[in-house]
Amino acid sequence: MSIPIPDFTRDGKVLIVAEVANAHQGSMEQAEKLLKSASEVGADAVKYQMFTANELCAKTHSRYEHFKKLELSGKKIKRLFNLARENKLLFFCDAFGTESADFLMSLPADGIKVHSADLSNIHLLRRLSEWNGIILLSCGGASEIEMYRALSILNPDKQEIVLLHGFQGFPTPLEETHLKRIAYLEKTFNLPVGYMDHVDAEDEMAFTLPLLAISAGATVIEKHITLNRSLKGIDYYSSLNPDEMKEFVYNIRRAEKAMGTCDIHFGPEEKEYRKKMKKQLVASRAISAGSILKEPDLTYKRAEDTCYPLNISHTIGRRIKQNISQEEVIKLSYLSLKVGILIIARMNSSRLPGKALIPILNKPAILYLIERAKLCKSADVILLCTTTNKEDDALAALAAEEGIKCYRGEEIDVLKRILGACEQEQLDIAARITGDDIFLSPSHLDETVYHLMSTNSDYCHNKSLPSGTECEVFTVESLRTIYNFAEHPENTEYLTYFVENENFQKSELPVSPEFRRDVSLTLDTSEDLGKITFLLRNIYRQNSPFTQEELIQFIDRYPDKFKTIGEARGYSQLKDSPNCRLNFWKR
């Protein structure tokens, strides 16, 4: 039976390791009881130590015979490994030499720990460098150069390595715990870091310090377990009894919930808090239609309005289209704003080269989109945004023939091209349509523009429409924010994913169920071309544009030809990628 191995860098779960070490005192019966206790209290993993006295110390060492009595044979370790599987525990073990390492790798154990005493043991480290399991590298009593040298022998870029901070001081004094080292080690070596807690088990800090370690960034917590601390067995100083360990695990799991993630995503309660507490931009006095907004005209107050609050700097100097009463919430729909439709197209398409000008019923494909865009009532200007590449000269020529504006810019940095078009036409609102969405719904574009302005959104979409008929609408200010702070501007072709965070005020147009369909009418492949040709042949009229109702009715008659797309829409592999993140430390 396999047990899922946690991702120490992403899943947010703290791995709790019940450390048995040598608390079994050489008794297999005790070793098994401790393992079962670890399972019962809810630990994720159990850890033992495998060694021979010869691996551990010289025969003349004063504790040689002591360690000899504590040896667990390969047969016993395998029995414990199988028992861990039966009890759904990960099995970790210290290896103190190549002999024990070879055996543990052959099981294979889920994780092998290198004691800090072995950070200079190049024979052991070289052997482990070939392994693909988890390596726990103990850093207690180790210098940075020792850690560096050990990691230089291992393969941090290929192996799952976790640094473990802490040491056994029988027990470890509070003043030598140094929890701040956790963040330092993570930053220095760019590896996940865990914490081995060895403070006095009778001290309440035995429960508190691991929680503090989690807040400092620890992803693994190792805690000694014993069956009865009062018997004062090996490592009893810092060991918890089973009932204490159960409470300990419970507290760790609660702490996980409190830690959450570093990404700023509002939960339901925080959203409600923001909605109730956030002040709105309101008129400080009555303002007449035609007035130019000045700072004294505006103030911030709580107001029971469902729209998002506006940033005052985005309204100063704008002309008002209607009378506004004192304390009325200011909305984008009250301002004189310039709206543009931006058609994003280029000839260099990987899946269907030249698709923008591919003939459909003796007409270039993109011309159908231009015709649909001209039916929109909310736009002041239509622009074709293409590249400066030679092959896109034909697109620029077509734009001129159709009497629409054209902007040409970089091929890879799509957002820079879009912003160039916005600045050229001094736009405030941009409706973005990709050139392969030739069945644009003009009425829904108009509704989406109005919905964005009436809700004070930065971004609004209508993606519950059939793919190929929808659009996205942005404030130009939000596009500038993305451009200024995107970690990788070259990925802004997937612009939507850059707004899927709390930095932008987002909304979705409420689309009537009669227009909602999860089908794709996008021109992206040769298969799409055949389907789209069939559709246009049946509904397109030169002088009488088809309506969205007609389009929906037609595709409903041919469900086998226009299949649902489900999860296929968009580029989900990029959705959680750091390449679509904003970096506000960017200079």
N, C-alpha and C positions, 0 to 999 in steps of 0.2 A: 504494500500500500504506500503510495507516495503522498507527501504532505506538501501543500503549497509553500514555497519559500517567499518570504516578504520582500518587497522592493524597499530597501532601506532609505531610498532617496525620494520616493514619491507617494507611497500609499498612506502615510501619516500614522501608521500603526506602530506602536512601540513593541519591540520583541522582548518578552519577559523570560529570562533564563533562570531556572531554578538550579543553583549551583550546589551540587552534592560534593564535588571534589573528593575528599577522603573521609567524609562524615560517616561512611559505612564502616570505617575502621577495619577493613579486611573481610567483613561479613557479607556474603552474597545475599543473605536474607535481609539484612539491613539495607543494602543497596537497592533491592527490589522494592522494599517498603517505601523508601524515599522517592523512588520514581513514581510509584502509584500516588503518593501524596502530592507530588508535583502536578500530576494530571488532575487530581481532584480539586486542587485549589485554583486551577485555571491558567497555569503557566503555559507558555508556548513551547518551551524547550527545556530539556534537562541536560546537565553537563557533568561529566565525570573527568577523571584524570587517568590517562593510560601511560604507564612508564614501567621500566625495570629499574631496580636500584642501581644497576650498572650504568644505565643511561643517565641517571640523575646525579650521581655523585661518586667520588672515589671511595674505594673500599675502606680507606682509612678515615673517612668522614665519620664524625661522632654519631650521625643519625642514619648511617647506612643500614643497619639492621632494622631500624624503625620503618624505613621506606620499604625494605624487603617484605615486611609483613603486610604492607598495604597494597602490594602489587595485585592488579586484576589481570588475569590471563586473557589471551585472545578469545578463548572459549566463553569466558564470563562476560567480556565486553560485547561479544556477539549476542549473547543471551539478553543483555540489557538493551542492545539496539533493537532486537525483535520485540521486546516488551514495550519499548518506547513507541514502536509502530502500532502495537495493539492498543496502546493508550493515547494514540493520536498526538504524540509529542515529537518535536524535532529532537534529533540526537546530536549533541555537541560533545566534544572531548578534547582535553589538552593532549598534545603530543610532545614528549620531552626528548625525542630523538628520531632518527630515520626509521628505526625498527617499528616503533609504535605508529609513526606517520604512515608507513607503508601499509600496515594492517588497517588503520582507520580509512585510508583512501580506498582500500579494497572492499570495504563493507558495502557501499560507501557511507561514511558519516555525513550528516547534513552540514556540519561545520567543524573545523579543527582550530583550536586555539593555540597560539604560540605564546607561551609565558614570557614575561619581560626578561626573565633570566636567559632566554634563548634568542634574543634579538641579534646577537653576534654569532649565533650558531649557523654558519653558512651552509653546512651539510644539510641541516634540517630545512632551512629556507630554500635552498636549491631544489630539494625534493618537492616541497610544497608549491614551488613556482610552476610545476607542471600540472597542478590539480585545478579542477574547475568548480569546486565547491566553495562554500563560505570560509573565509579565513578571518578569525578574530585575533587581532594583533594587540597584545597587552602593552600598555605604555607606562605602567606604574614603575617608578624608579628608573625610568629611561630618559636619556637626553635626546634632544632633537636630532643630533648627528647620528645617534644610534638608530632612531626611528627611520631617518632618511636612508641610511645604509641598508637596513632591513628591507625597506620598500624598493630599493634599487635592485635587490636580488629577486623579489617577487615581481608580479606584473599587474600593478594597480589599474592599468588601462584595460586589462582583459579580465582580471579576477575580481570577485566580489569580496572586497576587504573592508573590515570595520575596525577602526582603532578603538581600544577600550581604555578609558581613563580610570585610574584608581589603583590602590594597592592595599594589601592586608597588613595592618599594623597591630593586630591582635589586642584590641581593635584599633582602627585608624582614628587619630585625634581630629576633631572638627576643623581645627586651624590648619591641618594639612590636607584637607579635602580638595580645595582649589577648584571649585566647579567652573570658574571662568576659563579654565584651560580647555573645556569642551569646545567652545566656540573658536578658541585660538587654534586648536588642533585641526578642526574642520576647515578653517580658512587657510591654514598653512599647508596642509597636505591634500586639500580638496577631496576628502573622503568622509563618509559617515562616521560618527563617533558615538560610542556607548559609554556607560558608566558602571563600574564595578563598585558596589557599595559595601564598605567594611566597617562602618561606624558601630559603636556599641549597640547591640540589639535591645538593650534595656532603655536606651535613650530614645525619646520621642522623635529625635531627628532621624532615626533609622527609617521612619516613614516619610519624613518631610524632605530629606535631601534628594531622594530619587525623583520626587515631583519637581524640585527645583532643577534637577539635571535635565528633565524633559523640557522644561521651559528654556533651558540653555542650549537645547538642540540635540540632546541624546536620543538616539533611535533604538538603542538596546540597553536594557537594565538587567544587570546580573546581580542576584541576591542569594546568599547562602540559605539553605533550608536544613533543618534538623528535625528529628522526631521528638526530642525532649531536651531543651536547652539546659535544664537544671542538672542533667547528668554530666555536663561539662565535657562533652566529647570533643573531637578534633574540630577546630574552627567554630566552636560554640559561641565565641565572643560576639560574632556578627551574624549569627544564624537565627532565623525566625522559625518558631514552631508552626505546624500546619495551619492552626486557626489564625495565627498572625499573618502567615503568608497569604491566606485567602483574603483577608482584609487588605493586605498590601496590593494584591492583584486588582481588587475592586477599585481601590483608590487610583491606581495607574490608569485603568480603563476610563474612569471619570475624568482624569487629567487629560487624556487623549481628546475627549470631546471638547474640553475647554481650550485646548491648544488650537484646534481647527487647522487652517492653512494660512500661509503667508499671503496668498492671493486675496485681494479685497473683493469678496462676493457677499452681497447682503442676503441674509436669511430672512424668513417671513417676518420675524419680530423686528429686525433692524430696518427692514423696508417700511414697516408700519410706523416705527419711531421716526424715521426720516420724513415720512409723509406728514405726520402730525406736527413735528417740531421745526422743520425747515421753513425759513421765512421766504415769502414771495416778493418779487419786485412789483410794487404798486405805485399808483400815482399819488404824489404828496398833495396834489391840488387838482382841480378840474382842468382838463387840457382840451383845447378846441381842435377840431379836424384841420389838417394842413399845417399844424405847428411842428416845429423842429424840437425834438426832445433835448432838454438840457439836464444836467445833473440835479439841480434844485427841484426839477419836476418829479423826481423819483425818490423812493425810499423803500426800505425792506420791512415788512410786517407779516406776521402769520395771517393767513387767509384760507378759508375753507373752499379751496378750488382744487380740482383734480389735476390741473396741468402742472408741468414741471416749472420750477423757478428759473427765470432768465438771469443772465449775467448782465449787470448794468452797463459794463463797457461795450457790450454788443448792441446797445440800444441808443446810446448818446449820439446825437447828430442825425438820427433817423426822422423821417417825416411821418406824422400820424395820419391815417386814412379816415379816422372817425373820431367823434367826441368821446372823451374818456372822463368818467366821473372820479371824484376824489376817493382814494383807497381801492379803486378798481385794479384788479390784477392785470399787468401788462402782458400781452400775448403777441407772438410774431405776426399773427393774422391782422393785428392793428397797424402794422408798420408797412411802409412802402418798400417792398423788397423785390429784387430782380431775380426771376426764376429762369433757369436754362435747362434744356434737355440735352444731355451729353451721350452721344452714341459712340461707344468704344469699339473700334474695329481695326483690323490689320489683315494683310494678305497672308502673312507667314503663320498659318495655323498648322499644328503638327498632325492633328487627326484628319482634317479635311482641308488640305491646302487650297487657298484662294476662295474659300467658301463665301466670303462677303460678296464676290461678284459672280459666283456660280449661277448660270442661267436656270431659272425656274419659270416655265411657261413663257419663255422668250423675254424674261425680265431679270436683271441682277437681283439676287436674293435680298441684299440690304435695301434695295429700293422699296420693297414692301414695308420694311420698318420705317423708312423715312416718310412714306405716305401715312402710316399710322401716327407717327409723331406729329405730323402737321395737323392732325385732327384734335390735338390736345389744346385746351383753352387756357390752361394755367401758365403756360410757358411764354416768356418774352422773346426767347431766341432758341434755335436748335443748332447744335454744333456737332460736327463729325470729328471725333478725336482719333487721329491716326498717327503713324510714325513718320519720321523723316526718311525712312528707307525708300529706295528707288521704286520698289514694287508697289508702294502705296501711293504713287503719283496718280494712279487710275482712280483711287478712292477720292482723292482731293478734287480731281476733275469732275467726278460724279456729283460731289457736294456742290460745286459751282453750277453745274447744269440744273440742279434741283433748287437752287436759290437759298441754300442754307450755308451757315458759316462753317469754316474748317480750321482746326488747330492741329499742328503737327509738332510732335515732341519725341522724347526718348521711347525706345521700344520696351526695354526691361522695366524701368521705373514708371509704372502705369500711373501711380498717384501724382507724380511730378507732371506728367502729361495732362492729367485731369485738372490739376491746380493751375497749370499754365493757361488752359482754356477758360477757367473761371476768372482768372485775373485779367485775361484779354478782354472779356466781356463784362467785367466788374459784377459778377454774379454774387448773390447772397444765398441762393438755394440751388442745388444741383440734383436733377433727376438722372440717375445713372442707368443706362441700358446697354447691355452687351450686344454687339452686332449680330449675334446668332439668335437673339430673341425677336424674331421678325413678326410675331403675332401680338405685339404690344396692345394692351387694352387702354385706349386713350381716356375713357371715362374713369377708370380706376387709377390711372396716373394722376389725373386732376384731383380725385378724392384723396389720394395719398399725400399730395402736396399740401392740401388744405388740412388734413389730419395732423401732419407734422407741425404746421404753423399754429393750429388751434390748441395743440397740447404742449407747445414749446419744446418739441423733441429735437434732438440733434440728428436723429436717424429714424426713418420710418420705412416699412416695407409692406408689400401685399403678396407675400409668397404663398399664401393659401390658394392663389389663382393657379391655373395650370402653368407649369414651367415653360417659359417662352412667351408668356403674355404679361409677366410681372415686371416690376421695376423696384428700385431702391432710391430713396430720396435722402439727401444729406444737407445739413447746413454747411456752407463753405468753411465756416470757422471750425467745425469738427474735422473736416478734411485737413485743414492746416495743422490741427493738433496731432492727427495721425502722422502726418509727414514729418513734423518736428521731433516726434518722440518714438517713431517706429524703430525697433532694433534692426530690422532688415527691410528697408524701403523697397527692395527688389521683389518682395513678396506681396506688394500691394495690389497685384492682380486679383488676389483673394481678399478684397477690401472688407467684405462683411465680417470676416473673423477678427479684424482689428477693433471693431466696435462691440464685440461680445464681452464686455466687461463693464464695471460700474462707473467708468470715467465718462460714459456717454448716456444721455437720456434717450431711451429707445422706446419705440411704440410700433404697433402693427395695425394696419388698417383693418377694421372689422368688416370682413367680406361676407356677403350674404351666402348662405349654404347653396343656393342655386348656381353660384359661380365657382364654388370650391371644387377642385378636382386635383387629385394627386397623379397627374400624368405629365409627360414631357413632350413639348412641341418645339424644343430647341434644336437648331440646326448645328449638329456637332459631328456627325458621321455620315457615311454614304447611306446607311440604313435610314437615318433621319431624313435624308434628302428624298427618298422614295415616299415616305410617309407624309412629308410636308407637301410634296408635289400633288399627291392624292387629295389632300385637304384643300389646297388652294384651287385645284381644278373644279372643286365642287362648291366652294363658298365665295371665291373672289369675284368681284365685279368692279370694273374700271371706274365707273362714275357713281357707284352706290356702295360705299364701304360696308362690309359686313359688321354686324354688332357682336358683342361678346355673347349675347344670348344665342345667336345663330351658330357661333363657333362651338359653344358647349353642347347644344342640341345635336350637332353633327357628330362630334367625337363620342357622344353617348350612344349613338346608333352603331358605332363600330368599336366595341370594347376590346375585341381581340387585336385590332390594329393599334389602338392607343392604350397601351397597358399602363398600369400603375407603376410608379418608380420607387416608392417606399424610401429606403435609406440611401438610394443611389444619388439623390440630389446633392449637389455641392461637392466639396473636397474635404470629406471628414478626416482624412489622414492629417490635414494641416490644422484642424480645429484647436487642438490642445498643444500645438507646437510653439516653442518659445520664439520661433521665427515670425509669429504673428502677435507678438507682445509689444507693449509700449514700455519704454525705459525712461522714467522721469529723472534719472540721474545723468541722462545723456547730455553731453555738452556740445 
